[in-house]
Amino acid sequence: MGVVVILCMWIIIYFWGVTQLVDGLMEWLAYGSTEYVTRVVVGAATTVASAYEAGQVEFGTGKYYALCAFGGVLSCGITHTAIVPLDLVKCRIQVNPEKYTGIGAGFRTTVAEEGVRALVKGWAPTLIGYSAQGLGKFGFYEVFKNVYADMLGEENAYLYRTSLYLAASASAEFFADILLAPMEATKVRIQTAPGAPPTLRGCAPLIYKTEGLTGFYKGLPPLWMRQIPYTMMKFACFEKTVEALYQYVVPKPRAECSKGEQLIVTFVAGYIAGVFCAIVSHPADTVVSKLNQDSQATAGGILKKLGFAGVWKGLVPRIIMIGTLTALQWFIYDSVKVALNLPRPPPPEMPASLKAKLAAQQ
């Protein structure tokens, strides 16, 4: 019954979210963003200020999830925007490997032909899109992890915790990508399509005018193919790596570590997770870049044209980018939790009831 309820919730939120997102985006681009941004900033500032005043937020409340989502906005928005130049070169290597033969050559060619300013092409859709994605990725992950854990029960949630992390992160990323897709399509078009308008205000309305809603969401299925495995690896690998570091590497229990020491563990675990994330999601990332570059392309046609070797172009810069990115994202997210006095549960321990059952069997 619980699975049916969650499935229905997915469908409702999906169709409502798509229409609201596109309508809001077009209005924002057409009529200016000052008033909208002001409302968002004031609302976020009020929520954060109230968190400071109230002390530690109760785990599992609406306020807890909202502040986790806010941490996700900062985590993904800041980090992805900071690496726009590397992302631009990575995308160009993927869509035109004959011209952009490597990281260094990609930077040199871009600067020589378009100037230094070209390296920040796509920063606006990156900031907006990945901030929205971070909201869904981290906020919904916390929600789904607790919902699924309650469905499984305390003992099964511990025994099958890796599956729990995988299911919760996949569910969260499903919605996060719906928020990301329009801005991802716009970003890649700005960065890689010859003659495309170089700004968000110019490119997004053009896509909507010439291709309609399909232009923003035709890359959603391959985006899911890229991001859902990526996020499953990102969260499950991170959670298990943190657990392993405290068990085998850190010389004292987590409770005895300072917050600074705990954040170092977070960064290391995040980087390890990021390397694996880059590898498992790279072929789909190449397909997404090609799809958003060419309005006539299809995923099947791209895969046939590139072949097995072609989909791995740009892997090295993406490993560097995603490893650093993931480490910084977890560091920022955990730092936000510390700053806002949010509960940060320790690595999972076997429930007392399960210990008693295992002892009785011996």
Beta strands, then each sheet from edge to edge (+ up, - down):
end
